[in-house]
Amino acid sequence: MSGIGPVDALLVSHGHPDHVGALHLLAQLGNPPVWATEPVLAGLPAGLDRRILPPQGAVEIVDVAVATGRAGHAPGGVWLHLAVGDGLLYMGDVCVESPVYAFDAPPRAGTIILDASYGIYDEGMGACREGLLPFLSGPALLPVPAGGRGPEIALLILSMGRPAPMMDDAVRGALGRLLGPDAAYVRDEARDGLARLFGDAPPPSSGPDRVVLAADANATGGTAAALVAAWEEQPGPPIVFTGYRAAGTPSQRLVESGRAVWRRWNVHPRLSDNAALVRSTGARQVIPAFGDARHLPVWREAFAPAAVTLDRTLDL
């Protein structure tokens, strides 16, 4: 944050650590008010000047009209449309394929900051499900973020006619919030399945007879870390990671050693999803965020006729 100077407001798209982990540096920005949805604000550090963003709606922030919509990525996650220039749309982290989290189509915008986390990857959720199926019929450990893909994978297991997976307190707690205070972020068609899971899912046991869903996603802490420590030197059950494998974490070590496997579960947009978003919003400028700059030539072709740039300064 060095060199930015004081700002008037900080808008947060969702509460995952890679988006809120630097809030302890807020004093470097003049301690501005932090705007986020209620589920996100509930998980932020104490002492902040908290302001509420609606999951779907509009609010005025420092004389700028801001519209929000659900981003399909996690409880409390929203995209943000600012009425500056001919519209600035910040997608944050987004997923249009989630079987649990609702996604609202954003309005037209001249400039979009896209979630390009997956670069030029373009496989759909069907391929993700097929990749996981071999591990869902018997005991297996799936470390997951409690408030992200955990409930999604649990619904897949339920749809297979399998017993409800075991869930640790973190995953079960997130599931309970989806049926209560976070229900506004849930697709209508997912509610009955989530309610059944909440009633049927047992806690993890020392000798599991089914899939175990436990936080955290990289097995650096929580129940997942304890189970990895207990199972790592054993030949089974399988350990399956489904998200980003951060450097230096058990997820990276176990996959590289062959003790665990990795199967992607989509929680970000594919290349075709982002191309469709660019077309539907009529964007003339696209800024791919969170992705690798080596994909710039493909992005430029996919998002044409919009201009794609990674420049630090942009005219809105």
Residue pairs with C-beta under 8 A, 6 or more apart in sequence:
1 22
1 25
1 28
1 29
2 28
4 28
4 29
5 29
5 30
6 29
6 30
6 32
7 29
7 30
7 32
8 32
8 62
9 32
9 33
9 34
9 35
9 51
9 61
9 62
10 26
10 29
10 32
10 33
10 34
10 35
11 35
11 36
11 53
11 61
11 66
11 80
11 90
12 19
12 20
12 34
12 35
12 36
12 40
12 44
13 19
13 71
13 77
13 78
13 79
13 80
13 90
13 91
13 92
13 93
14 36
14 40
14 71
14 73
14 74
14 76
14 77
14 78
14 92
14 93
15 36
15 39
15 40
15 43
15 44
15 74
15 76
15 77
15 147
16 74
16 93
16 145
16 148
19 92
19 93
20 40
20 43
20 44
23 34
23 44
23 45
23 48
24 45
26 32
26 34
26 48
31 49
32 49
33 48
33 49
33 50
33 51
34 41
34 44
34 48
34 49
34 50
34 51
35 51
35 52
35 53
35 59
35 61
35 66
36 44
36 50
36 51
36 52
36 53
36 76
37 52
37 53
37 54
37 55
37 68
37 76
37 77
37 78
38 52
38 76
38 181
39 75
39 76
39 177
39 181
39 182
39 185
40 76
40 77
41 50
41 52
44 50
51 61
53 59
53 66
53 68
53 78
53 80
54 68
55 68
55 69
55 70
55 76
55 78
55 184
55 185
56 68
56 69
56 70
56 104
56 184
57 67
57 68
58 65
58 66
58 67
58 68
59 65
59 66
59 68
60 66
64 82
64 83
64 84
65 82
65 83
66 80
66 81
66 82
66 83
67 80
67 81
67 83
67 107
68 78
68 79
68 80
68 81
69 78
69 79
69 81
69 103
69 104
69 105
69 106
70 77
70 78
70 101
70 102
70 103
70 104
70 184
70 185
71 77
71 78
71 79
71 91
71 92
71 93
71 94
71 95
71 101
71 103
72 94
72 95
72 96
72 97
72 98
72 101
72 102
72 103
73 92
73 93
73 94
73 95
73 98
73 101
73 148
73 267
73 268
74 93
74 101
74 145
74 147
74 148
74 185
74 267
75 101
75 147
75 174
75 177
75 178
75 182
75 185
76 182
76 185
77 92
77 93
77 94
77 101
77 185
78 92
79 89
79 90
79 91
79 92
79 94
79 104
79 106
80 89
80 90
80 92
81 87
81 88
81 89
81 90
81 106
81 107
81 109
82 88
82 89
82 90
84 316
85 110
85 111
85 316
86 109
86 110
86 111
86 284
86 316
87 107
87 108
87 109
87 110
87 111
87 281
88 109
88 110
88 111
88 113
88 316
89 106
89 107
89 109
89 111
89 112
89 113
89 281
89 283
90 113
91 106
91 112
91 113
91 114
91 115
91 269
91 277
91 289
92 115
93 115
93 117
93 267
93 268
93 290
94 103
94 115
94 268
94 269
95 101
95 103
95 266
95 267
95 268
95 269
96 103
96 269
96 273
97 124
97 125
97 266
97 273
98 152
98 187
98 267
99 125
99 152
99 155
99 156
99 187
99 190
100 151
100 152
100 155
100 178
100 186
100 187
100 190
100 194
101 152
101 185
101 186
101 187
102 185
102 186
102 187
105 280
106 277
106 281
107 281
108 281
108 282
109 281
109 282
109 283
110 282
110 283
110 284
110 285
110 316
111 283
111 284
111 285
111 286
111 287
111 314
111 316
112 277
112 278
112 281
112 283
112 285
112 286
112 287
113 287
113 289
114 269
114 274
114 277
114 278
114 286
114 287
114 288
114 289
115 268
115 269
115 274
115 289
115 290
116 274
116 288
116 289
116 290
116 291
116 295
116 299
117 268
117 290
117 291
118 266
118 268
118 269
118 270
118 271
118 291
119 271
119 291
119 292
119 295
120 271
120 295
120 298
120 299
120 302
121 270
121 271
122 270
122 271
122 272
123 264
123 266
123 270
124 266
124 270
125 266
128 263
128 264
128 265
128 266
129 156
131 263
131 264
132 153
132 156
132 240
132 242
132 263
132 265
133 160
135 142
135 211
135 238
135 240
135 261
135 263
136 156
136 157
136 160
136 162
136 211
137 160
137 162
138 209
138 210
138 237
139 208
139 209
139 210
139 211
139 212
139 236
139 237
139 238
140 211
140 212
140 237
140 238
140 239
140 240
141 208
141 211
141 212
141 214
141 224
141 227
141 228
141 231
141 237
141 238
141 239
141 240
142 153
142 165
142 211
142 212
142 213
142 214
142 239
142 240
142 241
142 242
143 214
143 215
143 216
143 217
143 218
143 219
143 224
143 228
143 239
143 241
143 251
144 150
144 153
144 171
144 213
144 214
144 215
144 217
144 224
144 242
144 243
145 215
145 216
145 217
145 243
146 170
146 171
146 173
146 174
146 215
146 216
147 174
147 177
148 217
148 243
148 267
149 242
149 243
149 265
149 267
150 167
150 171
150 174
150 175
150 213
150 215
151 171
151 174
151 175
151 178
151 194
151 197
152 265
153 165
153 213
153 242
153 265
154 164
154 165
154 167
154 171
154 175
154 197
154 201
154 213
155 190
155 193
155 194
155 197
157 164
157 165
157 211
158 164
158 193
158 196
158 197
159 193
162 210
162 211
163 200
163 210
164 196
164 197
164 200
164 201
164 202
164 210
165 197
165 201
165 210
165 211
165 212
165 213
166 201
166 202
166 203
166 204
166 205
166 208
166 210
166 211
166 212
166 213
167 175
167 197
167 201
167 202
167 203
167 204
167 212
167 213
167 214
168 203
168 204
168 212
168 213
168 214
168 215
168 222
168 223
168 224
169 203
169 223
170 214
170 215
170 216
170 222
170 223
171 213
171 214
171 215
172 198
172 201
172 203
175 194
175 197
175 198
175 201
176 198
178 185
178 186
178 194
179 186
179 191
179 194
179 195
179 198
183 191
186 194
204 212
204 214
204 223
204 227
206 230
208 237
212 227
214 222
214 223
214 224
214 227
215 221
215 222
215 223
215 224
216 222
216 224
216 225
217 224
217 241
217 242
217 243
217 244
217 251
218 241
218 243
218 244
218 245
218 246
218 249
218 250
218 251
218 252
219 225
219 227
219 228
219 239
219 241
219 249
219 250
219 251
219 254
220 246
220 249
220 250
225 250
228 239
228 250
228 254
231 237
231 239
232 239
232 254
232 259
238 260
238 261
239 254
239 259
239 260
239 261
240 260
240 261
240 262
240 263
241 251
241 254
241 255
241 260
241 261
241 262
241 263
242 262
242 263
242 264
242 265
243 264
243 265
243 267
245 251
245 252
245 255
245 262
246 252
251 260
251 262
254 260
255 261
255 262
269 277
271 298
271 299
271 302
272 302
274 288
274 302
274 303
275 302
275 303
278 286
278 303
278 306
283 303
283 306
284 306
284 307
285 306
285 307
285 309
285 314
286 299
286 303
286 306
286 307
286 308
286 309
287 308
287 309
287 310
287 314
288 295
288 296
288 299
288 308
288 310
291 299
293 310
296 308
296 310
299 308
300 308
